[in-house]
Amino acid sequence: MASPAQSAALFAWTFPREPPSVALARAFVSDVLPHVPCVRCNEELRQTVVLLVSEVTTNAVRHGAGSHFLVECQVPDPTRLTVTVHDDGPGLPCPRVATAEDEGGRGLALLDLLADEWRYEHRGPGKAVAFTVTAPTLRSRKCAVRVTALP
């Protein structure tokens, strides 16, 4: 596995395109999240990001191509996080309706439901699938600024 690359707003890691890498990608993103202001103090948003990473990286493993996939976490500003997964597969995501008996087919529906936005595009020999989450309002944040009245 390659070492992580980090700049002021970007964390990235390359993983082998194999099933155990989904858990490694979740762990990588979980390690990044304490450095992301919009997620740091919001457990519900943290769990949402980890779930979506699991879905998107599972798709890269199952439907991608090549020997590796790349996960990037970008913090464009303190209120947003964008996670992008790159793989060398030529096919683009195709939403489908999963039945109760299906083991898969819910990842893109979860992106639609839980991410503030998501997109995909051709990149190089493959594709990139990205999603963005945004901080909830300050009023609903668990680590909102505490105001203490002076006596």
Buried (B, 14 or more C-beta within 10 A) or exposed (E): EEEBEEEEBBBBBBBEBEEEBBEBBBEBBBEBBEEBBBBBBBEEBBEBBBBBBBBBBBBBBEBBBEEBBBBBBBBEEEEBBBBBBBBBBEEEBEEEEBEEEEEEEBBBBBBEEBBEEBBBEEBEEBBBBBBBBBBBEEEEBEEEEEEEEEE
